Amino acid sequence: MRGDARPKADAGRQGNSEPHRLRDANEHLEMSVPKFGRLMRLVGRALLLRCPNCGGGPVQESWFRMRESCGDCGRPLERGEPDYFIGGMMFNLVLSELLFAALFVAVLVFLWPAVPWDGIQVGAPIGMAIAPILLYPISKLLWLAFDLAFRPDRER
């Protein structure tokens, strides 16, 4: 019985140790809220397929292959963290869905009441299959832009 007894303070800490451990593991991130102008500048550079950090380039070897680093400032185009690419995939999916929704609403508004439903039935799946391919480099650079906005490089 003596070996099983724990002090009450220790038992209370054990139940709450997980949030403390997670907070301590992420303290190095030093996230900050960016100013609107900086965020728009980073996003604008990414949409133009330029380096979000400096606006220079080149950042692509081909449409499907990004360079390791910016050709102008030398900034790595990935943070080197495990699963960093998931953010780019999320941006790709969100951009594709938003593009589909915007085009769908535009077709409905401008062609109502004679909406070409057969054309939409064929064109929508084709567009949804092509959009992620067309938006691939933009989504990766947008993810980097948002990452740089919220977690700017402190050592550079």
N, C-alpha and C positions, 0 to 999 in steps of 0.2 A: 504494500500500500504506500510506503514511503517513496518508492521509486517512481510511482505513477503520479504522485502529487506535484503539481507545478504551481509556481506563484501566480496569483490572479493577474498581475500586470503583464506577465509573459504570455499568458493565455489570450489576453485581449489583443496584444500586439501581433500575435501569430495570425489571427483572422484578418488583420488589416495590412499585412506585409506586402501583399501583391501590388496594391496601388503605389506604395512607396518604391517598390523595386522597379515598376514600370516608369515612374516619374524619374528616378535616378538614371535609368538606362537611356532616357531621351533628353536629358538636360543639355547635352552637347549640341542639340539642334538649334537652339537660340532663335526661335521663330519670332518674326516681327510683322506688324501690319504695315504694308507698303503705302506710300502716298499714291493717290490716284494717277497723277501725271507719270510717275515712274512705272506703274503697272501698265498704263496705256502705251508707253514708249517700248517696254519689253514685248508686249503683245503685238504691237505694230511691226516691230522688227521680225518677230516670228512669222507673222502672216505674210511678210515679204520674202520669206525663206532666207533670212539673214541671221547672223548670230544675235540672239537676244541680249547678250552682254554688251557688245560693242557696235552692232549694226553692220559689221563687216562680213567677210566671207572668204572663200567659199566654205559652206558647211555640209555640202552633199558631194559624194562621189558619183552617185546616180540617184534616180528617183527613189530607189529602195534601199540605198546604202548611205548612211551618214558617215561623215569623217569622224575620226577619233577626237579631234579638237578643231577649234575655229582656225581657219587659215590666216586670219588677221591678228587676233589677240592671243591665240593659243589656248583659250579656255576649253577644258574638256566638255564635250557635249553630253556627257552623262556623269552623274555624281560618283559612279563606281560603287554604289550600294547594291546589295542583293535585291533583286526584284524591282529595280528602279523603272524598268520598262512598263510596269503595270500602270503607272500614271499616264504614260503615253497611250496605252491601249484604252484607258478610260476616256481620255480626251477624244480619241478616234471614234469611239462608239457614240459619245455625246454629240460630237460635231455631225456625224452621219445621221443621227436621229433628228437633230434640229434642222438640218438641211432638208430631210424628207418631209418633216412637218411643215416647214415654210413653203416648200414647193407644192405640197398637197393643198394647203390652204389657198395659195395663190391660184392654183388651177380651179379650185371650187369657186372662189370669188369672181374671177374674170370670165369663167365659162358658164356660170350658172344661168339658166336652168338646164342647158344642154351639155352637161358634164360628160366627157367621154369615158364612161366607167370601164369599158373594155380596154381602152388604152391605159388607164390607170392600173388595171388588174395585171397587165403585162409589164408596163413600164416601172411600176413601183418596186417589184422584186429585183428587176435588173438594176435599177438605180441604187437600191440598198446593197447590192453585191458589189457594185463598182465604186460607190462613195468611199468606203474605207481605204480602198487602194489609192484613189486620187488624193485623199486627205492624209495619207501616211506621214509624209515629212512635215506637214503643217502641224499635225497633232503632236509629234515628238518635240518640235521646237516650241509649241505652246506650253507643253508640260514643263520644259526647261525654263521658259519665261516665268511661269507661275512659281516654279520652285525657286528661281533666283529672286523673285519679288518677295516671297515669304521667308526664304532662308538665304539671304545674301551671303556671299563669301566674305568671311571676316579676315581671312589671312591674305587675300589677294589685294 
